[in-house]
Amino acid sequence: MSQIIEVEWEDASSGSGWREPQELLVDKKYIVTTIGYVVRDDDDYVILVQNFDVGNVSNYMKIPRAYIKSSKVIRRGNKIK
């Protein structure tokens, strides 16, 4: 079985259009929750995928460790290789 984890992390934000500079200083955080199969989990990144078969993965999310607020194991198992 492959390991599945849930990761709560703070995303970056962007926008377009004209704004006053003060509007950009609002301290609004974009907290995202991602659940997936673990490909990598080390000091630099957590990489999760939604789908996999023999030798292939799809719909990946590569989250820098510094962005992660919390994580928990949903199902213990091996990382996808």
N, C-alpha and C positions, 0 to 999 in steps of 0.2 A: 504494500500500500504506500501511496505517496503522502507526504506530510502536507497538511492544510493549515494555514495560519490566517488570523485576522490582524490587520495593521491599521492603526489610527495615526494619521500623519497630517502635517500642515502643508497645504499646497501654496504655490505662488499665485499671484493674481496679476491680471493685466486688464487693460481697457483701451477703448478708442474714443474719439470725440473730444471736444473741448471741455476742460474743467478748470476750476480755480485750483491753484497748488494746494490750498488748505484742505480740499476735499480728499487729496491723496494721503493726508496724514492721519485719517481716521483709522483707529486700531481695530480693524475688522479682520478676524482670522478665518481662513477657509480650511476647516477640519474635514478630512475625507476618511472614510473607512473602506478598506479594500480587503477582500478575502480571496485567497487563491492557493494554488499548488506551489510549493517552494522549489525554486531552481537554485537560488543562492541566498545565503543569510550569513553575512560576515560583518566586519567592522566598518566597511564602506557602504554596502548596499544590501537591500532585500529585493530580490527579483521574484515576482509571482507571475504565474500564468493561469489562464482560465481553462485551457484545453491542451491535451497532449496525446500523442500516439507514439509508435515506435520511431524514435529519432527526430520527432518534430514537435514544436509547441506553437501555440497561437494566442493572441490577445494578452500580451505581456505588460507588466507594470514594473519599472525599475525605480525604486524609491531610495534616495540617498538616506543613509542612516541618520544624519543630522536632522532630517525632517520628521522623523518618527517620534511620536509622543508615547505610544504604547503598542504592545502586541501580545497576542495570546494564541496558544496552540489550540486548534479546533480538532485536529486529528493527528496523532503521532504517526510517523513513518519516515521514509527515505526521501531525500531530495531527488528531483528529476534530473537525469543525466542525459 
